[in-house]
Structure formats: structure tokens, C-alpha cells
Amino acid sequence: MLSPDTMHKSRLGNIVIDCRTPDLAAEARFWASALGFPMPEDFDAASGFIQLVTPPGDVQVIIQRVDHEPRAHLDIDSDSIEAEVSRLEGQGATVVSRHEAWVVMQAPSGHRFCVGSPYRGGFEHGANEWV
């Protein structure tokens, strides 16, 4: 594991709305209407997630089918997942699970969030730099 002082960047990447539902498209239509972000023309609800159309460079909003209680969680983009996980552990967060492309963490407040690679453009210009 990298030390918390390894230079890297991170930023808020996604807001993920977790829905326990058999009809993900209906949930995505609700959130699209509520937030004013349209549904994509071509989506595959069977994939388990639908990404709403947000303005270029803005935080993405993803509607995701889950088996746990409904909630929303944040995704943090980083150019070094391990360095960001280490930095956040230094702030009191804990690792819940590791996956191939992301790490699920829990904040001291009990909120879950994910750390993964950048998902949208503009990372180099909009990310915080950590030393």
C-alpha cells in the first residue's frame, strides 16, 4: 500500500443513486425528471445501471440496481486508487471491499463511497492535487 503522502489527484466523479427495484428504467425516468437530466437514448437496463445525460465535465448521475436498501453514494475519481484509499484511511475511512476497478470504503459517519479511476473528461483540470 502506498503512503498517504504519495502525490496524486482526486475529485468527485459520480453521484450514484442505488435503487432496489425490478424496473430500473422507471426509477431512472423518475430521477431524470426530478433532476432535469435526460435519459440516454440508448440504454440497457439489464446492465444494472443507467447513466443520465449531464452537461460535459459535470458530475455524472448514475441510477444503479442494487440488492441492499436504497441510498445514494458518491464515487471519487483518482489517478491512483491505492494512494487515494491510503489518504482516506488516514482521515478515518475504512475499506469495505476491493474490486478489480474500484474500492468500496466507509466514512467515519457510516456512509459508503467508492474510489475508482476517472470516469469523465476534465480530470487534469478539475481534480484536487494531494501530496
A tleap script that builds the chain and sets N, CA, C and O, in Angstrom:
source leaprc.protein.ff14SB
mol = sequence {
  NMET LEU SER PRO ASP THR MET HIE LYS SER
  ARG LEU GLY ASN ILE VAL ILE ASP CYS ARG
  THR PRO ASP LEU ALA ALA GLU ALA ARG PHE
  TRP ALA SER ALA LEU GLY PHE PRO MET PRO
  GLU ASP PHE ASP ALA ALA SER GLY PHE ILE
  GLN LEU VAL THR PRO PRO GLY ASP VAL GLN
  VAL ILE ILE GLN ARG VAL ASP HIE GLU PRO
  ARG ALA HIE LEU ASP ILE ASP SER ASP SER
  ILE GLU ALA GLU VAL SER ARG LEU GLU GLY
  GLN GLY ALA THR VAL VAL SER ARG HIE GLU
  ALA TRP VAL VAL MET GLN ALA PRO SER GLY
  HIE ARG PHE CYS VAL GLY SER PRO TYR ARG
  GLY GLY PHE GLU HIE GLY ALA ASN GLU TRP
  CVAL
}
set mol.1.N position { 0.835 -1.179 0.000 }
set mol.1.CA position { 0.000 0.000 0.000 }
set mol.1.C position { 0.882 1.245 0.000 }
set mol.1.O position { 1.917 1.292 0.665 }
set mol.2.N position { 0.453 2.248 -0.755 }
set mol.2.CA position { 1.202 3.494 -0.838 }
set mol.2.C position { 1.014 4.314 0.420 }
set mol.2.O position { 0.013 4.166 1.122 }
set mol.3.N position { 1.967 5.173 0.706 }
set mol.3.CA position { 1.833 6.045 1.868 }
set mol.3.C position { 0.892 7.190 1.525 }
set mol.3.O position { 0.753 7.532 0.350 }
set mol.4.N position { 0.237 7.795 2.524 }
set mol.4.CA position { -0.704 8.875 2.256 }
set mol.4.C position { -0.049 10.091 1.616 }
set mol.4.O position { -0.749 10.934 1.054 }
set mol.5.N position { 1.284 10.207 1.686 }
set mol.5.CA position { 1.935 11.383 1.129 }
set mol.5.C position { 2.358 11.209 -0.336 }
set mol.5.O position { 3.072 12.057 -0.872 }
set mol.6.N position { 1.931 10.127 -0.986 }
set mol.6.CA position { 2.215 9.937 -2.400 }
set mol.6.C position { 1.388 10.940 -3.201 }
set mol.6.O position { 0.174 11.034 -3.019 }
set mol.7.N position { 2.053 11.699 -4.101 }
set mol.7.CA position { 1.336 12.710 -4.867 }
set mol.7.C position { 0.367 12.042 -5.840 }
set mol.7.O position { 0.734 11.141 -6.594 }
set mol.8.N position { -0.865 12.504 -5.802 }
set mol.8.CA position { -1.886 12.019 -6.712 }
set mol.8.C position { -3.017 13.036 -6.758 }
set mol.8.O position { -2.997 14.030 -6.033 }
set mol.9.N position { -4.009 12.779 -7.620 }
set mol.9.CA position { -5.152 13.664 -7.755 }
set mol.9.C position { -6.441 12.894 -7.531 }
set mol.9.O position { -6.501 11.682 -7.738 }
set mol.10.N position { -7.487 13.627 -7.099 }
set mol.10.CA position { -8.809 13.034 -6.979 }
set mol.10.C position { -9.859 14.127 -7.072 }
set mol.10.O position { -9.569 15.310 -6.895 }
set mol.11.N position { -11.095 13.701 -7.356 }
set mol.11.CA position { -12.237 14.605 -7.427 }
set mol.11.C position { -13.524 13.792 -7.314 }
set mol.11.O position { -13.515 12.568 -7.449 }
set mol.12.N position { -14.625 14.487 -7.064 }
set mol.12.CA position { -15.933 13.853 -7.094 }
set mol.12.C position { -16.239 13.483 -8.534 }
set mol.12.O position { -16.193 14.339 -9.417 }
set mol.13.N position { -16.547 12.233 -8.778 }
set mol.13.CA position { -16.797 11.776 -10.139 }
set mol.13.C position { -18.253 11.514 -10.434 }
set mol.13.O position { -18.770 11.973 -11.452 }
set mol.14.N position { -18.930 10.779 -9.558 }
set mol.14.CA position { -20.306 10.371 -9.802 }
set mol.14.C position { -21.135 10.479 -8.534 }
set mol.14.O position { -20.631 10.335 -7.420 }
set mol.15.N position { -22.404 10.734 -8.731 }
set mol.15.CA position { -23.407 10.521 -7.694 }
set mol.15.C position { -24.190 9.306 -8.169 }
set mol.15.O position { -24.776 9.324 -9.251 }
set mol.16.N position { -24.200 8.259 -7.368 }
set mol.16.CA position { -24.846 7.010 -7.755 }
set mol.16.C position { -26.078 6.824 -6.870 }
set mol.16.O position { -25.976 6.778 -5.645 }
set mol.17.N position { -27.240 6.719 -7.510 }
set mol.17.CA position { -28.496 6.516 -6.791 }
set mol.17.C position { -28.801 5.026 -6.857 }
set mol.17.O position { -29.154 4.496 -7.911 }
set mol.18.N position { -28.660 4.358 -5.712 }
set mol.18.CA position { -28.857 2.916 -5.605 }
set mol.18.C position { -30.342 2.621 -5.408 }
set mol.18.O position { -30.956 3.113 -4.461 }
set mol.19.N position { -30.915 1.821 -6.300 }
set mol.19.CA position { -32.340 1.505 -6.258 }
set mol.19.C position { -32.546 -0.005 -6.173 }
set mol.19.O position { -32.031 -0.760 -6.997 }
set mol.20.N position { -33.295 -0.425 -5.183 }
set mol.20.CA position { -33.676 -1.846 -5.109 }
set mol.20.C position { -35.012 -1.952 -5.833 }
set mol.20.O position { -36.068 -1.668 -5.269 }
set mol.21.N position { -34.940 -2.370 -7.105 }
set mol.21.CA position { -36.116 -2.338 -7.966 }
set mol.21.C position { -36.012 -3.369 -9.079 }
set mol.21.O position { -34.912 -3.662 -9.546 }
set mol.22.N position { -37.134 -3.920 -9.508 }
set mol.22.CA position { -37.110 -4.771 -10.700 }
set mol.22.C position { -37.194 -3.934 -11.989 }
set mol.22.O position { -36.906 -4.444 -13.072 }
set mol.23.N position { -37.589 -2.645 -11.878 }
set mol.23.CA position { -37.772 -1.788 -13.049 }
set mol.23.C position { -36.838 -0.581 -12.980 }
set mol.23.O position { -37.253 0.517 -12.610 }
set mol.24.N position { -35.579 -0.799 -13.339 }
set mol.24.CA position { -34.579 0.257 -13.261 }
set mol.24.C position { -34.918 1.421 -14.191 }
set mol.24.O position { -34.664 2.573 -13.841 }
set mol.25.N position { -35.480 1.151 -15.354 }
set mol.25.CA position { -35.832 2.216 -16.290 }
set mol.25.C position { -36.852 3.169 -15.681 }
set mol.25.O position { -36.749 4.381 -15.872 }
set mol.26.N position { -37.830 2.648 -14.956 }
set mol.26.CA position { -38.830 3.512 -14.308 }
set mol.26.C position { -38.171 4.399 -13.263 }
set mol.26.O position { -38.496 5.582 -13.159 }
set mol.27.N position { -37.248 3.841 -12.489 }
set mol.27.CA position { -36.542 4.635 -11.479 }
set mol.27.C position { -35.694 5.706 -12.153 }
set mol.27.O position { -35.649 6.846 -11.690 }
set mol.28.N position { -35.019 5.344 -13.246 }
set mol.28.CA position { -34.182 6.307 -13.965 }
set mol.28.C position { -35.043 7.418 -14.571 }
set mol.28.O position { -34.631 8.579 -14.579 }
set mol.29.N position { -36.224 7.080 -15.075 }
set mol.29.CA position { -37.123 8.113 -15.617 }
set mol.29.C position { -37.519 9.098 -14.521 }
set mol.29.O position { -37.562 10.305 -14.755 }
set mol.30.N position { -37.809 8.581 -13.316 }
set mol.30.CA position { -38.149 9.477 -12.209 }
set mol.30.C position { -36.999 10.444 -11.924 }
set mol.30.O position { -37.198 11.658 -11.870 }
set mol.31.N position { -35.790 9.895 -11.743 }
set mol.31.CA position { -34.651 10.740 -11.399 }
set mol.31.C position { -34.279 11.690 -12.531 }
set mol.31.O position { -33.839 12.811 -12.277 }
set mol.32.N position { -34.449 11.254 -13.773 }
set mol.32.CA position { -34.191 12.136 -14.913 }
set mol.32.C position { -35.125 13.343 -14.853 }
set mol.32.O position { -34.702 14.481 -15.058 }
set mol.33.N position { -36.378 13.081 -14.574 }
set mol.33.CA position { -37.363 14.166 -14.473 }
set mol.33.C position { -37.096 15.040 -13.254 }
set mol.33.O position { -37.157 16.266 -13.348 }
set mol.34.N position { -36.804 14.430 -12.124 }
set mol.34.CA position { -36.581 15.177 -10.883 }
set mol.34.C position { -35.366 16.078 -10.968 }
set mol.34.O position { -35.381 17.195 -10.451 }
set mol.35.N position { -34.304 15.598 -11.621 }
set mol.35.CA position { -33.042 16.336 -11.665 }
set mol.35.C position { -32.865 17.173 -12.929 }
set mol.35.O position { -31.974 18.019 -12.998 }
set mol.36.N position { -33.718 16.935 -13.930 }
set mol.36.CA position { -33.588 17.689 -15.173 }
set mol.36.C position { -32.466 17.211 -16.074 }
set mol.36.O position { -31.996 17.964 -16.927 }
set mol.37.N position { -32.028 15.971 -15.899 }
set mol.37.CA position { -31.017 15.367 -16.758 }
set mol.37.C position { -31.705 14.256 -17.551 }
set mol.37.O position { -32.263 13.338 -16.950 }
set mol.38.N position { -31.680 14.315 -18.867 }
set mol.38.CA position { -32.410 13.317 -19.651 }
set mol.38.C position { -31.812 11.915 -19.566 }
set mol.38.O position { -30.645 11.715 -19.230 }
set mol.39.N position { -32.672 10.967 -19.886 }
set mol.39.CA position { -32.213 9.584 -20.034 }
set mol.39.C position { -31.438 9.490 -21.348 }
set mol.39.O position { -31.741 10.218 -22.293 }
set mol.40.N position { -30.457 8.618 -21.419 }
set mol.40.CA position { -29.778 8.422 -22.701 }
set mol.40.C position { -30.749 7.759 -23.685 }
set mol.40.O position { -31.655 7.033 -23.277 }
set mol.41.N position { -30.553 8.013 -24.965 }
set mol.41.CA position { -31.427 7.407 -25.967 }
set mol.41.C position { -31.261 5.899 -26.012 }
set mol.41.O position { -32.236 5.166 -26.178 }
set mol.42.N position { -30.044 5.441 -25.866 }
set mol.42.CA position { -29.779 4.001 -25.910 }
set mol.42.C position { -29.222 3.556 -24.564 }
set mol.42.O position { -28.060 3.811 -24.247 }
set mol.43.N position { -30.047 2.901 -23.789 }
set mol.43.CA position { -29.597 2.378 -22.503 }
set mol.43.C position { -29.997 0.922 -22.408 }
set mol.43.O position { -30.924 0.468 -23.079 }
set mol.44.N position { -29.291 0.209 -21.573 }
set mol.44.CA position { -29.560 -1.208 -21.356 }
set mol.44.C position { -29.827 -1.402 -19.870 }
set mol.44.O position { -28.893 -1.562 -19.084 }
set mol.45.N position { -31.094 -1.388 -19.485 }
set mol.45.CA position { -31.450 -1.521 -18.071 }
set mol.45.C position { -30.970 -2.856 -17.504 }
set mol.45.O position { -30.751 -2.972 -16.298 }
set mol.46.N position { -30.804 -3.857 -18.356 }
set mol.46.CA position { -30.331 -5.159 -17.895 }
set mol.46.C position { -28.886 -5.098 -17.403 }
set mol.46.O position { -28.445 -5.985 -16.672 }
set mol.47.N position { -28.141 -4.052 -17.800 }
set mol.47.CA position { -26.748 -3.917 -17.372 }
set mol.47.C position { -26.649 -3.603 -15.884 }
set mol.47.O position { -25.594 -3.786 -15.277 }
set mol.48.N position { -27.746 -3.131 -15.294 }
set mol.48.CA position { -27.737 -2.830 -13.865 }
set mol.48.C position { -27.511 -1.368 -13.548 }
set mol.48.O position { -27.566 -0.978 -12.382 }
set mol.49.N position { -27.255 -0.540 -14.568 }
set mol.49.CA position { -27.117 0.884 -14.304 }
set mol.49.C position { -27.490 1.690 -15.549 }
set mol.49.O position { -27.341 1.230 -16.681 }
set mol.50.N position { -27.978 2.904 -15.300 }
set mol.50.CA position { -28.303 3.838 -16.371 }
set mol.50.C position { -27.677 5.174 -15.999 }
set mol.50.O position { -27.973 5.730 -14.941 }
set mol.51.N position { -26.819 5.686 -16.862 }
set mol.51.CA position { -26.168 6.969 -16.624 }
set mol.51.C position { -26.985 8.060 -17.296 }
set mol.51.O position { -27.158 8.041 -18.515 }
set mol.52.N position { -27.492 9.016 -16.516 }
set mol.52.CA position { -28.245 10.127 -17.080 }
set mol.52.C position { -27.299 11.028 -17.874 }
set mol.52.O position { -26.084 10.983 -17.682 }
set mol.53.N position { -27.855 11.835 -18.757 }
set mol.53.CA position { -27.054 12.720 -19.602 }
set mol.53.C position { -26.860 14.047 -18.866 }
set mol.53.O position { -27.791 14.842 -18.744 }
set mol.54.N position { -25.651 14.271 -18.384 }
set mol.54.CA position { -25.316 15.507 -17.684 }
set mol.54.C position { -24.443 16.360 -18.612 }
set mol.54.O position { -23.851 15.832 -19.554 }
set mol.55.N position { -24.357 17.666 -18.359 }
set mol.55.CA position { -23.518 18.511 -19.209 }
set mol.55.C position { -22.060 18.038 -19.190 }
set mol.55.O position { -21.583 17.537 -18.172 }
set mol.56.N position { -21.350 18.196 -20.320 }
set mol.56.CA position { -19.946 17.776 -20.386 }
set mol.56.C position { -19.129 18.384 -19.236 }
set mol.56.O position { -19.214 19.580 -18.960 }
set mol.57.N position { -18.346 17.537 -18.582 }
set mol.57.CA position { -17.492 17.982 -17.489 }
set mol.57.C position { -18.171 18.004 -16.132 }
set mol.57.O position { -17.485 18.095 -15.114 }
set mol.58.N position { -19.515 17.923 -16.080 }
set mol.58.CA position { -20.225 17.918 -14.797 }
set mol.58.C position { -20.126 16.551 -14.127 }
set mol.58.O position { -19.786 15.554 -14.763 }
set mol.59.N position { -20.426 16.526 -12.854 }
set mol.59.CA position { -20.527 15.269 -12.120 }
set mol.59.C position { -21.592 14.420 -12.807 }
set mol.59.O position { -22.648 14.927 -13.185 }
set mol.60.N position { -21.316 13.142 -12.964 }
set mol.60.CA position { -22.263 12.228 -13.593 }
set mol.60.C position { -23.260 11.727 -12.553 }
set mol.60.O position { -22.938 11.612 -11.371 }
set mol.61.N position { -24.485 11.428 -13.017 }
set mol.61.CA position { -25.521 10.850 -12.168 }
set mol.61.C position { -25.854 9.484 -12.745 }
set mol.61.O position { -26.246 9.363 -13.906 }
set mol.62.N position { -25.692 8.456 -11.918 }
set mol.62.CA position { -25.912 7.078 -12.348 }
set mol.62.C position { -27.002 6.458 -11.472 }
set mol.62.O position { -26.959 6.551 -10.245 }
set mol.63.N position { -27.974 5.827 -12.120 }
set mol.63.CA position { -29.025 5.098 -11.417 }
set mol.63.C position { -28.620 3.627 -11.490 }
set mol.63.O position { -28.416 3.091 -12.579 }
set mol.64.N position { -28.504 2.972 -10.327 }
set mol.64.CA position { -27.943 1.619 -10.270 }
set mol.64.C position { -28.888 0.680 -9.531 }
set mol.64.O position { -29.443 1.034 -8.491 }
set mol.65.N position { -29.067 -0.525 -10.080 }
set mol.65.CA position { -29.871 -1.555 -9.408 }
set mol.65.C position { -28.998 -2.244 -8.359 }
set mol.65.O position { -27.870 -2.649 -8.641 }
set mol.66.N position { -29.540 -2.370 -7.141 }
set mol.66.CA position { -28.811 -2.995 -6.043 }
set mol.66.C position { -29.723 -3.955 -5.283 }
set mol.66.O position { -30.941 -3.940 -5.460 }
set mol.67.N position { -29.121 -4.788 -4.438 }
set mol.67.CA position { -29.879 -5.699 -3.587 }
set mol.67.C position { -30.038 -5.175 -2.168 }
set mol.67.O position { -30.831 -5.712 -1.395 }
set mol.68.N position { -29.293 -4.131 -1.819 }
set mol.68.CA position { -29.373 -3.582 -0.460 }
set mol.68.C position { -30.405 -2.456 -0.411 }
set mol.68.O position { -31.032 -2.134 -1.420 }
set mol.69.N position { -30.573 -1.871 0.753 }
set mol.69.CA position { -31.520 -0.776 0.922 }
set mol.69.C position { -31.193 0.374 -0.031 }
set mol.69.O position { -30.019 0.625 -0.303 }
set mol.70.N position { -32.198 1.073 -0.540 }
set mol.70.CA position { -31.952 2.213 -1.411 }
set mol.70.C position { -31.165 3.301 -0.687 }
set mol.70.O position { -31.405 3.579 0.488 }
set mol.71.N position { -30.234 3.906 -1.396 }
set mol.71.CA position { -29.438 5.008 -0.856 }
set mol.71.C position { -28.704 5.653 -2.021 }
set mol.71.O position { -28.793 5.176 -3.152 }
set mol.72.N position { -28.002 6.703 -1.762 }
set mol.72.CA position { -27.138 7.318 -2.765 }
set mol.72.C position { -25.714 7.238 -2.246 }
set mol.72.O position { -25.480 7.322 -1.040 }
set mol.73.N position { -24.777 7.078 -3.145 }
set mol.73.CA position { -23.377 7.098 -2.730 }
set mol.73.C position { -22.556 7.889 -3.739 }
set mol.73.O position { -22.977 8.099 -4.876 }
set mol.74.N position { -21.400 8.315 -3.311 }
set mol.74.CA position { -20.501 9.097 -4.146 }
set mol.74.C position { -19.380 8.208 -4.667 }
set mol.74.O position { -18.947 7.275 -3.992 }
set mol.75.N position { -18.922 8.508 -5.867 }
set mol.75.CA position { -17.719 7.888 -6.419 }
set mol.75.C position { -16.647 8.964 -6.472 }
set mol.75.O position { -16.891 10.061 -6.974 }
set mol.76.N position { -15.483 8.664 -5.967 }
set mol.76.CA position { -14.342 9.565 -6.043 }
set mol.76.C position { -13.403 9.036 -7.116 }
set mol.76.O position { -12.953 7.892 -7.052 }
set mol.77.N position { -13.111 9.885 -8.109 }
set mol.77.CA position { -12.162 9.537 -9.171 }
set mol.77.C position { -10.753 9.824 -8.683 }
set mol.77.O position { -10.522 10.811 -7.984 }
set mol.78.N position { -9.812 8.968 -9.047 }
set mol.78.CA position { -8.412 9.229 -8.695 }
set mol.78.C position { -7.487 8.649 -9.749 }
set mol.78.O position { -7.790 7.630 -10.370 }
set mol.79.N position { -6.348 9.318 -9.943 }
set mol.79.CA position { -5.339 8.779 -10.852 }
set mol.79.C position { -4.475 7.738 -10.157 }
set mol.79.O position { -3.625 7.116 -10.794 }
set mol.80.N position { -4.682 7.539 -8.852 }
set mol.80.CA position { -4.019 6.469 -8.100 }
set mol.80.C position { -4.989 5.980 -7.036 }
set mol.80.O position { -5.080 6.553 -5.950 }
set mol.81.N position { -5.702 4.929 -7.357 }
set mol.81.CA position { -6.703 4.405 -6.423 }
set mol.81.C position { -6.061 4.075 -5.080 }
set mol.81.O position { -6.602 4.439 -4.036 }
set mol.82.N position { -4.923 3.397 -5.089 }
set mol.82.CA position { -4.288 2.990 -3.834 }
set mol.82.C position { -3.840 4.190 -3.000 }
set mol.82.O position { -3.993 4.186 -1.778 }
set mol.83.N position { -3.291 5.213 -3.649 }
set mol.83.CA position { -2.861 6.398 -2.897 }
set mol.83.C position { -4.065 7.115 -2.289 }
set mol.83.O position { -3.999 7.601 -1.160 }
set mol.84.N position { -5.164 7.178 -3.041 }
set mol.84.CA position { -6.365 7.843 -2.520 }
set mol.84.C position { -6.978 7.040 -1.381 }
set mol.84.O position { -7.409 7.614 -0.380 }
set mol.85.N position { -7.022 5.728 -1.522 }
set mol.85.CA position { -7.524 4.878 -0.437 }
set mol.85.C position { -6.677 5.079 0.811 }
set mol.85.O position { -7.213 5.209 1.912 }
set mol.86.N position { -5.379 5.106 0.649 }
set mol.86.CA position { -4.479 5.312 1.780 }
set mol.86.C position { -4.710 6.677 2.424 }
set mol.86.O position { -4.748 6.795 3.648 }
set mol.87.N position { -4.863 7.706 1.589 }
set mol.87.CA position { -5.107 9.056 2.116 }
set mol.87.C position { -6.400 9.090 2.925 }
set mol.87.O position { -6.454 9.682 4.002 }
set mol.88.N position { -7.435 8.452 2.398 }
set mol.88.CA position { -8.733 8.463 3.072 }
set mol.88.C position { -8.729 7.595 4.332 }
set mol.88.O position { -9.418 7.905 5.304 }
set mol.89.N position { -7.954 6.512 4.314 }
set mol.89.CA position { -7.785 5.735 5.544 }
set mol.89.C position { -7.145 6.603 6.621 }
set mol.89.O position { -7.493 6.492 7.797 }
set mol.90.N position { -6.217 7.461 6.228 }
set mol.90.CA position { -5.586 8.386 7.167 }
set mol.90.C position { -6.556 9.397 7.750 }
set mol.90.O position { -6.304 9.987 8.800 }
set mol.91.N position { -7.680 9.590 7.048 }
set mol.91.CA position { -8.720 10.504 7.525 }
set mol.91.C position { -9.795 9.772 8.333 }
set mol.91.O position { -10.747 10.392 8.807 }
set mol.92.N position { -9.642 8.456 8.488 }
set mol.92.CA position { -10.579 7.687 9.295 }
set mol.92.C position { -11.509 6.770 8.541 }
set mol.92.O position { -12.305 6.068 9.164 }
set mol.93.N position { -11.442 6.748 7.206 }
set mol.93.CA position { -12.281 5.839 6.422 }
set mol.93.C position { -11.713 4.421 6.502 }
set mol.93.O position { -10.534 4.232 6.802 }
set mol.94.N position { -12.556 3.436 6.232 }
set mol.94.CA position { -12.121 2.040 6.229 }
set mol.94.C position { -12.499 1.398 4.893 }
set mol.94.O position { -13.464 1.802 4.246 }
set mol.95.N position { -11.725 0.397 4.497 }
set mol.95.CA position { -12.018 -0.354 3.276 }
set mol.95.C position { -13.073 -1.399 3.603 }
set mol.95.O position { -12.939 -2.162 4.560 }
set mol.96.N position { -14.124 -1.421 2.791 }
set mol.96.CA position { -15.192 -2.410 2.935 }
set mol.96.C position { -14.926 -3.594 2.011 }
set mol.96.O position { -15.021 -4.748 2.428 }
set mol.97.N position { -14.590 -3.300 0.751 }
set mol.97.CA position { -14.281 -4.364 -0.208 }
set mol.97.C position { -13.463 -3.797 -1.363 }
set mol.97.O position { -13.551 -2.614 -1.693 }
set mol.98.N position { -12.674 -4.666 -1.962 }
set mol.98.CA position { -11.853 -4.287 -3.108 }
set mol.98.C position { -12.357 -5.045 -4.329 }
set mol.98.O position { -12.668 -6.234 -4.262 }
set mol.99.N position { -12.428 -4.329 -5.441 }
set mol.99.CA position { -12.849 -4.905 -6.710 }
set mol.99.C position { -11.766 -4.608 -7.736 }
set mol.99.O position { -10.828 -3.863 -7.454 }
set mol.100.N position { -11.889 -5.179 -8.911 }
set mol.100.CA position { -10.854 -5.006 -9.923 }
set mol.100.C position { -10.624 -3.537 -10.276 }
set mol.100.O position { -9.480 -3.117 -10.449 }
set mol.101.N position { -11.699 -2.750 -10.385 }
set mol.101.CA position { -11.559 -1.371 -10.860 }
set mol.101.C position { -11.932 -0.308 -9.836 }
set mol.101.O position { -11.867 0.883 -10.140 }
set mol.102.N position { -12.323 -0.711 -8.628 }
set mol.102.CA position { -12.689 0.265 -7.606 }
set mol.102.C position { -12.591 -0.351 -6.221 }
set mol.102.O position { -12.493 -1.568 -6.066 }
set mol.103.N position { -12.622 0.523 -5.211 }
set mol.103.CA position { -12.595 0.096 -3.814 }
set mol.103.C position { -13.798 0.728 -3.128 }
set mol.103.O position { -14.027 1.931 -3.248 }
set mol.104.N position { -14.564 -0.084 -2.412 }
set mol.104.CA position { -15.686 0.424 -1.616 }
set mol.104.C position { -15.135 0.766 -0.239 }
set mol.104.O position { -14.456 -0.043 0.394 }
set mol.105.N position { -15.441 1.991 0.218 }
set mol.105.CA position { -14.960 2.449 1.518 }
set mol.105.C position { -16.139 2.923 2.362 }
set mol.105.O position { -17.245 3.130 1.862 }
set mol.106.N position { -15.873 3.086 3.637 }
set mol.106.CA position { -16.873 3.630 4.546 }
set mol.106.C position { -16.265 4.788 5.311 }
set mol.106.O position { -15.194 4.662 5.905 }
set mol.107.N position { -16.960 5.924 5.292 }
set mol.107.CA position { -16.529 7.116 6.023 }
set mol.107.C position { -16.774 6.914 7.517 }
set mol.107.O position { -17.569 6.054 7.895 }
set mol.108.N position { -16.108 7.687 8.367 }
set mol.108.CA position { -16.366 7.582 9.810 }
set mol.108.C position { -17.846 7.777 10.153 }
set mol.108.O position { -18.317 7.269 11.171 }
set mol.109.N position { -18.583 8.510 9.308 }
set mol.109.CA position { -20.014 8.750 9.522 }
set mol.109.C position { -20.869 7.531 9.202 }
set mol.109.O position { -22.062 7.513 9.506 }
set mol.110.N position { -20.267 6.504 8.586 }
set mol.110.CA position { -21.008 5.309 8.197 }
set mol.110.C position { -21.426 5.297 6.737 }
set mol.110.O position { -21.926 4.279 6.259 }
set mol.111.N position { -21.239 6.387 6.016 }
set mol.111.CA position { -21.601 6.452 4.606 }
set mol.111.C position { -20.617 5.666 3.746 }
set mol.111.O position { -19.403 5.744 3.935 }
set mol.112.N position { -21.159 4.917 2.809 }
set mol.112.CA position { -20.329 4.178 1.860 }
set mol.112.C position { -20.042 5.041 0.646 }
set mol.112.O position { -20.862 5.875 0.262 }
set mol.113.N position { -18.869 4.838 0.036 }
set mol.113.CA position { -18.493 5.514 -1.193 }
set mol.113.C position { -17.468 4.653 -1.905 }
set mol.113.O position { -16.913 3.723 -1.319 }
set mol.114.N position { -17.213 4.962 -3.177 }
set mol.114.CA position { -16.261 4.187 -3.963 }
set mol.114.C position { -15.124 5.075 -4.435 }
set mol.114.O position { -15.305 6.274 -4.648 }
set mol.115.N position { -13.950 4.478 -4.597 }
set mol.115.CA position { -12.789 5.143 -5.178 }
set mol.115.C position { -12.415 4.347 -6.422 }
set mol.115.O position { -12.198 3.137 -6.359 }
set mol.116.N position { -12.343 5.053 -7.565 }
set mol.116.CA position { -12.014 4.388 -8.818 }
set mol.116.C position { -11.288 5.332 -9.751 }
set mol.116.O position { -10.981 6.468 -9.391 }
set mol.117.N position { -11.019 4.859 -10.941 }
set mol.117.CA position { -10.357 5.671 -11.967 }
set mol.117.C position { -11.318 6.724 -12.495 }
set mol.117.O position { -12.533 6.569 -12.375 }
set mol.118.N position { -10.784 7.803 -13.084 }
set mol.118.CA position { -11.649 8.850 -13.639 }
set mol.118.C position { -12.619 8.294 -14.686 }
set mol.118.O position { -12.244 7.507 -15.555 }
set mol.119.N position { -13.875 8.729 -14.574 }
set mol.119.CA position { -14.936 8.247 -15.456 }
set mol.119.C position { -15.346 9.275 -16.499 }
set mol.119.O position { -16.050 8.926 -17.447 }
set mol.120.N position { -14.936 10.513 -16.361 }
set mol.120.CA position { -15.375 11.560 -17.283 }
set mol.120.C position { -14.212 12.484 -17.598 }
set mol.120.O position { -13.189 12.454 -16.914 }
set mol.121.N position { -14.361 13.292 -18.611 }
set mol.121.CA position { -13.308 14.193 -19.044 }
set mol.121.C position { -13.024 15.315 -18.064 }
set mol.121.O position { -13.786 15.540 -17.124 }
set mol.122.N position { -11.923 16.016 -18.291 }
set mol.122.CA position { -11.567 17.177 -17.494 }
set mol.122.C position { -10.859 16.880 -16.192 }
set mol.122.O position { -10.690 17.774 -15.362 }
set mol.123.N position { -10.444 15.650 -15.998 }
set mol.123.CA position { -9.831 15.268 -14.720 }
set mol.123.C position { -8.609 16.105 -14.402 }
set mol.123.O position { -8.471 16.592 -13.280 }
set mol.124.N position { -7.724 16.283 -15.363 }
set mol.124.CA position { -6.476 17.006 -15.122 }
set mol.124.C position { -6.709 18.457 -14.704 }
set mol.124.O position { -5.890 19.034 -13.989 }
set mol.125.N position { -7.808 19.041 -15.142 }
set mol.125.CA position { -8.080 20.447 -14.845 }
set mol.125.C position { -8.950 20.641 -13.612 }
set mol.125.O position { -8.939 21.717 -13.014 }
set mol.126.N position { -9.709 19.612 -13.220 }
set mol.126.CA position { -10.665 19.810 -12.146 }
set mol.126.C position { -10.387 19.036 -10.870 }
set mol.126.O position { -11.157 19.130 -9.914 }
set mol.127.N position { -9.308 18.277 -10.836 }
set mol.127.CA position { -9.042 17.425 -9.677 }
set mol.127.C position { -8.187 18.159 -8.626 }
set mol.127.O position { -7.403 19.054 -8.944 }
set mol.128.N position { -8.368 17.750 -7.386 }
set mol.128.CA position { -7.510 18.228 -6.295 }
set mol.128.C position { -6.195 17.482 -6.346 }
set mol.128.O position { -6.169 16.289 -6.650 }
set mol.129.N position { -5.109 18.165 -6.055 }
set mol.129.CA position { -3.796 17.521 -6.024 }
set mol.129.C position { -3.397 17.309 -4.573 }
set mol.129.O position { -3.425 18.240 -3.768 }
set mol.130.N position { -3.027 16.076 -4.245 }
set mol.130.CA position { -2.653 15.710 -2.884 }
set mol.130.C position { -1.187 15.337 -2.855 }
set mol.130.O position { -0.694 14.656 -3.754 }
set mol.131.N position { -0.498 15.775 -1.836 }
set mol.131.CA position { 0.923 15.446 -1.671 }
set mol.131.C position { 1.084 14.634 -0.407 }
set mol.131.O position { 2.199 14.242 -0.062 }
savepdb mol mol.pdb
quit
